[in-house]
Amino acid sequence: MKQRQKGILCILMAAFCFALMNTFVRLSGDLPSVQKSFFRNLVAAAFAGSILIKNKAWYSGKKGNMKYLLCRAVFGTAGILCNFYAVDHLVLADASMLNKMSPFFAIIFSLFLLKEKPNKLQVGAVILAFAGSLMIVKPTGTGMSFLPALIGLAGGMAAGLAYTMVRVLGGRGEKGPFIVFFFSCFSCLVTLPYLLFFYHPMSHMQLLYLLLAGAAAAGGQFSITAAYCFAPAKEISVYDYSQVIFSAVLGFILFSQVPDVLSILGYLIICAMAVWMYLYNTGKLGNAGAMGRSR
């Protein structure tokens, strides 16, 4: 099997794991998003910690990296809290797609933080993807799903900023397992005071679902890390959008959820922009891609 094929297989596995994570979060029932986040990150921290102990890949100690680690942890935690709230109040596929706006937000943040100036074609893709997200959010001010959808979109924005910080840290020599470990431990510490004062009693089944959500999240983290070790992001990242398909199928089977027409149209627009960016980044658009890169 070629390296690129291994990368695709791993990223599909990651997408399925993250879809499972959202499903288990939904199945855990009426629990605060903060409490769900704590148990999700507790399991992820344990997995990442075991990898660190085995590989001895601890903090690099490089000057200036700590501020980027803190930014990644803060915005990553905000992204998870927003995503879990959206998962509890929206169709699973809607929540997943809003979270998948993160790559487009990452382009915007990279402009300011990494000085990576997008060309006109990339700007157009971001604008169209945002238009697609509005079809999911439906900002009419009516309906019970507007606020959760807006929070879900905010979660995608926070995740995009967090992933930008990961890119910065990767360029500064920080190892992936430590970034995951630091983020997971930070999230647990931030949400722990809430649990101490406002703990919501759980059944054994709810606890099991949350632990399974954490295990699925850890599987997703390590699968996506392996994917990008096998192949560059520009060649395989588009396959990450399969999470929306997995979420739609699981949502239909377990919760009888069916996205409305506007949401489906939004999915198609966002996925089309993701595919376009994949083709552009891999140079498969021919002259159009060359013209865009020359600007």
N, C-alpha and C positions, 0 to 999 in steps of 0.2 A: 504494500500500500504506500502511495506517495505521501510526502509530508503534507501537501495541501489537502489531500483527502483525509488524513488524520486530523488536521485542523478543523475541517468542516464537520467531521464526526463529533469531535469534542465540543464544538460550539453548539451543535444541535443538542447534545447531551446537556450542556449548560442551560440552554433555553428550556428544555423539558424540566430540569431541576427547579429553575426559577418559577415556572408555571406551577409545579407541584408545591413550591413554597407558598405561593399566593393561595392555592387551593386549601392547604392545611391551615393557613391563617384564617381563611373564611370559615372553615369547618370548626375552628376553635370557638366560634360563637361570639356572644356579646361580652367581650373583654376589652378593656382600654387598649388603644394602640401602643401606648408606652409599655404596658405590661407584656404585650406580644413581642415588641421589639427587644425587650430585655432577654427573654428566653431564646429568641432567634439568634441574638448576638452571643449569648453565653455558649451555645453549642459551637458557633463559628470560631469563637476565641479558643475553645478547647482543641478543635481540629488544627487551627493555625499554630497554636502553642506546641502541639505535638510535632508538627513539621519543623518548627524552629529548633526544638530540642534535638531532633534527629539530624538536621542539616547544619545546625549551629550558625544560622544566618540571622544574627541579631542586628540591632541598630548600627548603622554605619558610623555614627558619631560625627558626620560631616557638619560643619558649621552652617547654620541656616536651614537645615532640613526639618528641624522640629516645628517651625512655624507652618511649613507646608503640610506636615503630618497632622497638625492640629486643625488646619483648614479642611483637609480631606475628611477628618473625623467629624468635625462639626457639620459640614454640609452633607456628608454621607448619612449621618444620624437623622438630620432633618429630612433627607430624601426617603429614608426607610419609614419614618413616622407618617409622612404624607402618603406614601404608597400604601401602607397598611390601612390607613383611614379610608383611602379610595377603594381598596379591595373589599372592605367591609360594607361599603355603601353603593358601589357601582357594579355593573356587569363585569365579570372578571376580565374579559377581552378589552373592555374600555379602559380599565385601570392599567392593564399591561401596556396598552398602546400609548397612553399618556406618559407612562414611565419611560417608554422607548423614544420619547422626544429628546432624551438626554444627549445623544450624539449631535443633534442640531444645536442645542444650547452650548455644547462643548465647542463648536465652531465659533460661536459668538464670544464666549469667554476667552478662547485662545487668541482672539484678535487683541484683547486688552491685556491679557496676562503673559502670553507667549509671543506677542507681536507677529502672529501668523496671519497675514492679511488675506482674507478670502477674495477670490475673483468674482466677477459679476454673475457667473453661472452658479457658483456656490451660494451666493447671497440669494439668488432666485430660488434655489432649492430649499433654503431655510424658510423663506417667506411662504412658499407653497406648503411646506410641511406644517408650518404654524397655522395656515388656513385650514389644513386638514384637521389639526387638533381642535380648532374652534368648532368644527362640525360634531366632535365628540363632546366638547364642553357645553355647547349650545348656550351661549351667553345671552339669553333672553330675559334673565331675571325671574323666570317662572320655572316651576318644577322642583322637586326635592333633590334632584341629582346635580344641580348647578354647582352648589358649594363643594360637594365631594369631588366633582370633576375639576374644579378650579384648584383644589388642594392637590389632586393627583398631578395636574400640570405643574404646579409649584414643586412637587416632588421630583418630576423629571428635570426641572431646571436646577434644583439642588444637586441631583445626581450628576448632571452635566458638569457642574462646577467641581464636584468631588472628583470626577474622572479626569478633569483638566489638571487637578492637583496630583493625581496619580502619574500622569504623563510627566509633570515637572519632577516628581520624586524619582521616577524611573531614569530620567536623564541625569539626575544627580547621584545615581548609584545606589538608591535604596532598593532592597529586595522585596519582591511581591509578598511573600509570607509574612514579613514583619509589618508591611503596610496594612494587611488584612488583620493581623493580630492587634496592632495599635488601635485601629478603627473599632474593632469589636470590643476591646476592653474599655475604650473611651465611652462607647455607647452604653455598655453595661453600667459604668460608674455614673453616667449622667442620668440614667433612668432608675437607678437603684433607690435614691431618696423617695421617688414617687411610690415605689413598691412598699417601702417601709411605712409610709404614712397612709397610702390609699390602696393597699393591696386588695384586689378583688378575688374572693374565694373561687377556686377552680375545682372542677371534677377531675378524676383521674384521666378521663378521656380527653378533656381539654388540655391538660398538661401533656399528654401523649402527642396530641396534634401539634402543640407548640414545639416540642422537642423534635418532631418529625419535620416541622418547618425549618428549624435550625439545621438539621442534618441535610435537608434538601438545599438550603442556602449554601452550606459549606461545599456540597457536591457541585453546585453551580459555580462557586468561586474558583475551586480548583480545576474544574473542567474548562472554564474560560481562560484561566491562566495557561493551562496546557495547550489550548487551542492556539493562543498567540505565540507560544514557543515553537509550534510546528509551522505556522505560516503567518505572514504579516497581516495586520488588521485590515488593510485596504482590500485584501483578497478574500476575506472570509466574514467580515463583520456583518454583512447583509443577512447572513443566515441566522443571526441572532433574533431577527424579527419573526422567526418561526414560533417564538414564545407566544405570540398573539394567537396563532392557530391552535397551539396546545391549550392555551387558556380558554379559547372559545369552545373547544371540544369538551374540556373538563367542566366548564361552566354549564354547558348544555346537558351533559350526562348527569351531573351531581345536583345542579340547582335549577335546571330547566330554564336557563338564561338564553335569550335570543337578542342579539344587538339590533337596534333599529336601523332604518335605511340610512339616515344621516351618519350614524357611527360607522357603518360599513363603508360608506363613501369616504369618510375620513381615513379609515384604515388603508383604503386603496391609494389615496393620494400620498399619505406618509410613506407607505411601503414603496410606491413608485419613485418617490424622491430618494429613498434609501438605495433602491436598485440603481437609479441614475448615478448617484454619487459613487456607488461601487464600480460601475462601468467607467466612470470618469477617472477615478483614482487608479484603476488598473490599466488605463490607456486603451480600453476597448471601444471607445467612442470615435476613434480615428481622428479625422481632421478637426471635429468639434472639440475634442478634448485637447488637442494641440493648440487650437486657437484660444481656448479658455486659459491654458497654462501660460501662454505667451503674453497675456494681458497683465 
